[in-house]
């Protein structure tokens, strides 16, 4: 595949590439690139947030490049300080090894096992002598490390930062030296670590890796990044019915991010679908990837039986009203008794408590169209269906 077509696939969903010109130059050489992504086995299960990087690795595999799945069994015992407001609890060697076992099994639901090189960074970090470690520290300064936002905030607030935590980004950077990485993938929160890898590769006489940063997948709460510690995650080993139900619970806005980062669907086609139809399709695709087609179909039927057959809209007769070009949603809801006043309508809009055809109503509303069915939900108990006849 030519460079521009490769770049089109590589760039899907990415936030930043440092630098795109360098990446293009590497691709134009026509040789398979060494593409690395590291994962510390800090928990026993992989969730959909992890799969954002795994899917991008798969894109590189499909393009014929050499993918290295790095399990940070050594760095996992230190704990990545990225985004931490205090020193984190360290994992034992036994805990890290147990978690790593499940990682090796789960990642091949996305990556091609035959084309994936799995490495553990303890292989080269364990043998480092004290002299080697001290040499590594000479490639960065305390002022550079304190420039990191999380370290800087902790330092200014008087919270402790251990010397061990300072070592983490240096060790991650050394992984790139050991692997002679051409490209490293990471989340946007890893920018400091990824760029340090480029600098240390230069110091060791290597061409610096291109860095590709992916967005952090937002969790089920719609606010924070997906994380087991936040309780807003979807594990890829969860039961199909649980996965399906959780995906159906996300907002319409979040659904688009999930489509972009967790599937290869054309987003134009997705936007043309009714939100409920699009979300069911998304849930079915994701469950199918991790559990198979039959399980995905069964999970979809289970959801429909539990929720959609009890759809309160079906309990109401369809109302027909004459179409007026200036009809306003607020006026209609008050006239039908679905809102007690325009004041209540504005309050409910502010609380995201009104939906029109599955979409949350904001301050700006598209005008009604004649001869089209509208399904309206106000709060948790008030529903209506209406067609404005021309």
Buried (B, 14 or more C-beta within 10 A) or exposed (E): EEBEEBBEBBEBBBEBBBEBEBBBEBBEEEEEBBBBBBBBBBBBBBBBBBBBBBBBBBBBBBBEBBBBBBBBBBBBBBBBBBEBEEBBEEBEEEBBBEBBEBBBEBBBBBBEEEBBEBBBBBEBBEEBEEEEBEEBEEBBEEEBBBEBEBBEEBBEEEEEBBEEBBBBBBBBBBBBBBBBBBBBBBBBBBBBBBBBBBEBBEEBEBBBBBBBBBBBBBBBEEEBBBBBEEEBBBBBBBEBBEBBBBBBEBBBEBBBBBBBBBBEBEEEEBEEBEBBEBBBBBBBBBBBBBBEEEBBBBBBEBBEEEEEEEEEBEEEEEEEBEBEEEBBBBBBBBEBEBBEEEEBBEEBBEEEBBBBBBBBBEEEBEEBEEEEEBBBBBBEEBBBBBBBEE
